Amino acid sequence: MGYPETSEGFMVESFDKWTEFKKQEFKLKPFEDNDIDVAIDACGVCGSDVHTITGGWGEAPMPLCVGHEVIGRAVKVGPAVKTIKVGDRVGVGAQIQADLTCDNCKADQENYCPNSVDTFGAPYKDGTISQGGYAAYMRAHEYFTFKIPEEIPTAIAAPMMCGGITVYSPLVRLGCGPGKKVAIVGVGGLGHFAVLFAVALGAEVYVISHTPSKKDDVLKMGAKEFISSGEKDWSKPYKFAFDFILNTADATHKMPLPEYFSTLKVMGKFHNVGMPDHPISLMMQDFAANGCYIGTSHIGNRPEMEAMLELAAKQNIRSWVEEVQISEVGCKEVVERVYKNDRVRYRFTLVGYDEAFGKRG
């Protein structure tokens, strides 16, 4: 059959064999007036990919092609598309559709639309399952397809489409900027973006991590200070210090959270974008000493994505990326290394799509 009815991608067939990728054909959703077909050139590797294919976040439809940090070329645009033309370099993140009519969508909160469709592993209204970016093509709605500024190289831009926006949105919504003291917990794929963007937004940035070997890296990214959470009484010098904390680690269930809360100003917020596979346990009394709050968020909206890409272009913000050729072996390598946190500094981008799928578009 082939494109435009189908695409092919590197897919996982079961949770038990989550490192075994096989190139398979899958059905694309029916093409609609606002759709854009993207010939994929690169895809970032997100922790969400690994949480999904291991079953850590629950059931998922198999076989499944993951990946929601896509950069490619628009090769077909629907007649109602106004923002993208054939040949444009574009990006797609972790959301690929919403109803765009509900109150949330009308308020630029489409990332909280009750009828949203995730970029992979979610059903469309016709029953087709969305498939991700470890593939030759992607079919996306115009509203969730973004023109990529020419200043940002493809492999650098890819991880911004989820990893970048996942931290940029809460940073902005929490008021990150000049005069604010912000702490970032964790220096991984999300954490390094949080440091880069918080610095670019003008905040005074501190990094809390149990990995002292990353100190030099975060100082190069612009952080004011590295705080080693492995040291005894590390939090005492920072009591009531931070306007908010952005936690990017996915091991929250192992963290002594009241100790972290103690570093917040009165009514400060402990905001989580790292999503662990396990629940956390807290007492209400843990929040009483400074009246702090805990919460989380889900990616970001279209205006925030556009603002993030503009900021990255203007300030020459660069993801710290390791490029890996997409293949059965390459996909296995990246998901295993993300799972083990094996020398990942700080995001992977799968490249070499023409070699894997041939010239397209």
N, C-alpha and C positions, 0 to 999 in steps of 0.2 A: 504494500500500500504506500507508505511513506508520506513525507510532508506534501501538502498541507493538512492532511487528515490525521497523520501521526507524526511523532518524533521518536527518537531513540535516546536512551540515556543509560548511565551506569546505575543499576538498581539493586537493592537488597531484598531478599525474598522472605526473610524471617528474622525475628529477634535472636534466635539461637545462632544464626549465621550472619551477624551484623557487620562483620568485616569482609564478607565475601560479596563483591560487586560483580554483576554480570551485565553486559550491554544487551538491552532489550528494547523492543518497540512498545510504545504506549500511545493511547488515544489522546488527542488534543480536544478540548472543548469546542463546540461549534463556534465559528467565527461570527462576531457581531459587529455592529457599526462603530462602536467605540473601542474596538480591540486593536492591538498592535502585535505583530509577530516579530520576535527578536531572535536573530541568529546569535547564539551565545559565544562570546570570546573568552570569558573568565567568570569564575564564581568563587567567592570567599567561602571558607569553611567555618561554620558557626558551631558553638557548643550545642545549640538546639538540634543540629543534625544528629549529633551523637546521642543526646538524651532521647531523641525520637527512635532511632534505629536500635538502641539497646532495650527499649521498652521502659526506660526510667520515668517517662512522663505518661505512661499508660498505653492503651491500645492505639494502633495505627494501621491503616490499610496496607496490606502487602500484596504484591511487590511494590516497593516505593523508591522513587528517585528524590533524594533530598537536595538541599541547597537553595538558599534564598538571599544570596548576595550577588546578584547577576549583573554583569555588564556585557553588552553586545551591540549589534547594529539592527535598526529597524528595517525589516525587509518587506513588510506589508502593513499598511495602515487602513483602518476602516474609513468609510466615507464621512463619518461624523467627527473624526479625530481632528483637533485644531492645534495641538501643542507640539506634535511630532510629525516629521516627514520621513519618507524612505531615505535611508542612508545615514540618519542621525545616530550618534552614539548615545545609548540610553542605559539606564539602570532600573532594576526592579528589586524591591526589598521583600520583607517577610509577609506583606499583605498584598493580595492581587485583585481583590474585589470587595465591594460593599454595596449596600442598597442605594446610598447617596441621597436618600429621601427622608430618613428618620431624623429626629431632633438632634441626635449626636452628630450625624454627618453634616447637618446644616450648621452646626456650631463648630466646625473644624475639629471634631472629635471622631472622625471616621475610623480611627484605630480602635475605638470602643463600640463600633456598630454591632448590634446583635445579629446582623445577617452578613458579617464579614466572611471572607474566604481566605484562608491561609495559602501561601504560595505553594506549599506541598502538603499532601495528605488530607485534603479537605474536599468535600463534595460540592460540585456546582449544582445548579437547579435541575440540570438534565441528568444528574447522576454521575457524570464524569468526575474522576478524582484528579485534583490538581497535582502536578508533578513538578519537581524543582529543577535547579540549575546545573546539576551534573549531567547535562543533556545537550542535544544539538540545538533545539529550539524551545522557546517559551511563548505562550500566548497570554498577553496581559491586557487589562483594562487601561485605557489612557490615563485615568486619574492616578494610577499606581505605577506609572512609567515616567521616568524623569530624564530629562536631557542632562548629560554629564558635561561640566565645564571642561574646555580643552586643556586647562592648566593641570588637571588631575589625571595622571597616567591610569590606564585601565586596571592594572593589577593592584594599584593603590586605592582606587575608587571602590573596588568590589566590596571589601569588608565594611566600608562606610554604610552600605545599604541596609545592614541590620545592626552590626556591632556599633557603628558610629551613631546612628539615629537613636538606638536604645539608650545611650547615655546622654546624647545631646538634648533630647526632649526633656528629661527630668532636670537636667542642669538648668536649662532656661526657665522651666516652670517653677523651679525652686528659688529662682532669683540670683543665679550665679553671675557675678560681675564684680566690678571694682568695689573695694571696701568689705567684701565678704571673705570669711575664712571657711574653706571647704576641705573636707577630708575625703579621700578616696580609699576604700578598702579593697585590697587585691590588685595585683598587677598582672593581668592576663590579657586576653583579647579584648574584653570590655574595659578593663581597668586602664590599659594604656591609652585607649581612646578618651576615657574620662579625664585623664591628666592632660592630654593634648588640648581637648576642647575647653576644659575649665581654665587652663592657662590663657588660651586664646580669648576667652570671654572676659579676662581681666581679674579673676579672683586670685587670692593668696591660697595656694594649693599645698596640702600636706598629703602624704601617702602612708597608709598603715598596712604593713605586710609582715608575714612571718618568714619571708624569704630575703635575707639581707643581701644576697648576691644581686638583687635587682636595684639596689640603691643607686648605683651609678647611672643606670638606665633612666630612672625617673627624674633624677636631677638634670640629665641631658634633655628630657622632655619639658623641663621648666618648673618642676615642683620646687617649692621653697625648702621642704624638709622631708626626710624619710624617717618614719617611726617604726621600729621593730617590735611587733606585737609578741614576739617570742621572749622578750626580756621581762623579768619580774617587775611588777608595778609600772609598766610602760605608760599606763593611762594617767597616772597621778599628775604629771606636769601639765596636762592638757584638760583638766577639769573645766567645764563650762567654756570651752575654747571655740567650738565650731558652730557656725550657723546651721550647717547640715552635713550629714555624712551620706555619701553615695557608696553603697556596698555592691561591688561587682563580683564578689566571690560566690561560688555555688556550694560552699560548705557551711552555710549559716547555721545549720543544726548542730555544728560542733563548736561554735563560737560562744564565748562567755558574754552574751549580749549586754547585760547590765554594765559591764566594764566599758563597752563601747558607748552605751547611752550616757555614761557619766561625763563624756567629753563634749556633749552637746550643750549649747546655750539653752536658757529657759525657753520652752516651747519649740526647741529644735526638732529636726526630723531625721530619722534614720531610714533612708530610702533604698530599697533593694531592686537591683536589676539582674543579679545572679539568682537563678531559680534552681534550688537544690531538689534532689529526688526524694528528700525526706522532710517530714514536718518539723517545726520548731516548737519549743515549749517555753512559755513565759507566764509570769504572774503579773497581775495588774500593778502590784506594788513596784515592779521594776521600772515603771514609767513615772513614779510619783516624785522622785527627788528633784527633777527639773521639768516635769510636765511635758516630756517629749512624746513624739509620735513615731509610729513605724508604718511603712507602706510600701507600695511598689507601683509599677507602671508597665505599659505594653507599647513597645516601639515608639512611634511618633506620628504626627499628621503630615499632610502634604506641605503646608507652609513651613513647618520645621525642617523637613527634608530639604526643601529648596534653600532655606537660610543656612543650613549646615553645609551644603555643597558650596554655596557662595563664600562662606567663611573659610572653608578649606582651600578654595581657589585663591582668595585674596591674601590669606596669611601663609600660603604654601605649607599647609598642614599635611603631613605624610604619615600614613599608616606604616607601622613596622611590619613588613610582610616577607614571608618566605614563599617563593613560587614553586609549585609542584606540577608536573605534567599530568593531565588528566588521563587516566587509564584504570584498569582493574587494580593494578599494583599501586598506582598513585592514590586512588581513593582509599584503599586499605591502609596505606601508610598514614595519611593525614588523620583519618578518624581514630586510628589506634594511638597516635601521638597526642591528639587532643584529649582522648580518654585518660591517658596516663600522665598528661601534662609534661610530655617528654621534650624538653628543650624547645618549647614553642615561644619564639620571640618575634611578634606576639600574635600574628594571624597568618594563616595559610591562604593562598589564593591558587586555585586550580587554573592552569593555563594550557595552551597547546591544543585548543579545540579543533582547529583545522586538521591537525594530524590525526586526531581521534575520530572525527566525524566527516572529514572532507570539507572542501570549500562550499560555503552556503551563501545564499542571498544573491 
